[in-house]
C-alpha cells in the first residue's frame, strides 16, 4: 500500500468515532462568521492531499455532482478513484469560496466515507496484484 494512503487510513478511526470536533464557528464582534478548523481536521486535509486525492479539474462544473454526494453520502461507497478525487477537490475548493463546505463534509460523514472507500479500493487493488 502506498505510504501516503496508509497515513491517510490512520485517520479512519477518528473519522468513524463521531466524537471529534472538526471545527469551531467563530463570531468576533462586528465581523463575519468564520470557520476555524481543528488540528485533526487540518491533518486529515493534509493527508488527503498527500494521498493524491486533490486534482486539477473544472470542479465548479462538477459542483452539482459533489452536492449530490454530500446529500447522499451512501453513494460514495460505489465511487471509483477518479470520482473520489473529484469529490475531495470539489469540497476543498468550494470551502475557499463558501466557508464551511469542508466542515459539512466532515459532519455529513462524506470525508469518512471517502476514506473508507479508498481503503476498500486499496485493498482490492492489492488483492489483484497478489
C-alpha positions as CSV (number, residue, x, y, z in Angstrom):
1,X,0.0,0.0,0.0
2,X,1.2,3.5,-0.8
3,X,2.7,5.1,2.2
4,X,0.6,8.3,1.8
5,X,-2.6,6.2,1.6
6,X,-1.5,4.3,4.7
7,X,-1.0,7.6,6.6
8,X,-4.5,8.7,5.5
9,X,-6.0,5.5,6.6
10,X,-4.6,6.0,10.1
11,X,-7.2,8.8,10.5
12,X,-10.1,6.5,9.8
13,X,-10.8,5.5,13.5
14,X,-11.2,9.2,14.4
15,X,-13.4,9.8,11.3
16,X,-15.5,6.9,12.4
17,X,-15.9,7.5,16.1
18,X,-18.1,10.6,15.7
19,X,-16.8,12.4,18.7
20,X,-14.2,14.7,17.1
21,X,-14.9,18.4,16.9
22,X,-13.6,19.1,13.4
23,X,-14.0,22.9,13.6
24,X,-15.4,25.8,15.6
25,X,-17.5,28.6,14.2
26,X,-16.1,31.9,15.3
27,X,-18.1,35.1,15.6
28,X,-16.0,38.0,16.5
29,X,-18.0,41.2,17.3
30,X,-18.5,43.3,14.2
31,X,-17.0,40.7,11.9
32,X,-18.3,37.9,9.7
33,X,-18.6,34.4,11.0
34,X,-15.7,32.1,10.0
35,X,-14.7,28.5,10.5
36,X,-11.6,27.6,12.5
37,X,-10.6,24.0,11.7
38,X,-9.2,21.8,14.4
39,X,-5.7,20.4,14.2
40,X,-7.3,17.0,13.5
41,X,-9.3,18.3,10.5
42,X,-6.2,20.0,9.1
43,X,-4.2,16.8,9.5
44,X,-6.9,14.9,7.6
45,X,-6.9,17.5,4.9
46,X,-3.1,17.3,4.6
47,X,-3.3,13.5,4.4
48,X,-5.9,13.7,1.7
49,X,-3.6,15.9,-0.4
50,X,-0.5,13.7,0.2
51,X,-2.6,10.6,-0.9
52,X,-3.2,12.2,-4.2
53,X,-6.9,13.0,-3.7
54,X,-6.6,16.6,-4.8
55,X,-6.6,17.1,-8.6
56,X,-6.8,19.8,-11.1
57,X,-10.1,19.9,-13.0
58,X,-13.1,22.2,-13.5
59,X,-14.5,21.5,-10.1
60,X,-17.1,24.2,-10.4
61,X,-18.8,22.4,-13.3
62,X,-18.9,19.3,-11.1
63,X,-20.4,21.1,-8.1
64,X,-23.9,19.6,-8.6
65,X,-22.4,16.1,-8.5
66,X,-20.5,17.0,-5.4
67,X,-23.7,18.3,-3.8
68,X,-25.5,15.1,-4.6
69,X,-22.7,13.1,-2.9
70,X,-23.0,15.4,0.2
71,X,-26.7,14.8,0.3
72,X,-26.5,11.1,-0.3
73,X,-23.2,10.0,1.4
74,X,-24.1,6.3,1.0
75,X,-23.4,6.7,-2.8
76,X,-19.7,7.3,-2.0
77,X,-19.4,3.6,-1.3
78,X,-19.7,2.9,-5.0
79,X,-17.4,5.7,-6.3
80,X,-14.3,4.9,-8.3
81,X,-10.9,6.6,-7.6
82,X,-11.5,9.3,-10.1
83,X,-14.8,10.3,-8.6
84,X,-13.2,10.3,-5.1
85,X,-10.6,12.7,-6.4
86,X,-13.2,15.0,-7.9
87,X,-15.3,14.9,-4.7
88,X,-12.4,15.8,-2.4
89,X,-11.2,18.5,-4.7
90,X,-14.7,20.0,-5.1
91,X,-15.2,20.0,-1.3
92,X,-11.8,21.6,-0.6
93,X,-12.0,24.2,-3.4
94,X,-15.6,25.1,-2.6
95,X,-14.6,25.7,1.0
96,X,-12.4,28.5,-0.2
97,X,-15.4,30.3,-1.7
98,X,-18.1,29.1,0.7
99,X,-16.5,28.7,4.1
100,X,-17.8,25.7,6.0
101,X,-18.1,23.3,3.0
102,X,-15.3,21.2,4.3
103,X,-16.9,21.2,7.8
104,X,-20.1,19.9,6.1
105,X,-18.0,17.2,4.5
106,X,-16.8,16.1,8.0
107,X,-20.2,16.4,9.6
108,X,-22.2,14.6,7.0
109,X,-19.7,11.7,7.0
110,X,-18.6,12.3,3.4
111,X,-14.9,12.6,4.4
112,X,-15.2,9.4,6.4
113,X,-17.0,7.6,3.5
114,X,-14.3,8.8,1.1
115,X,-11.5,7.4,3.2
116,X,-13.4,4.1,3.8
117,X,-14.0,3.8,0.0
118,X,-10.3,4.5,-0.6
119,X,-9.4,1.8,1.9
120,X,-11.6,-0.7,0.1
121,X,-10.2,0.3,-3.3
122,X,-6.6,0.0,-2.0
123,X,-7.3,-3.5,-0.6
124,X,-9.0,-4.6,-3.8
125,X,-6.0,-3.4,-5.8
126,X,-3.6,-5.1,-3.5
127,X,-5.5,-8.4,-3.8
128,X,-5.5,-8.2,-7.6
129,X,-1.7,-7.8,-7.6
130,X,-1.1,-10.8,-5.4
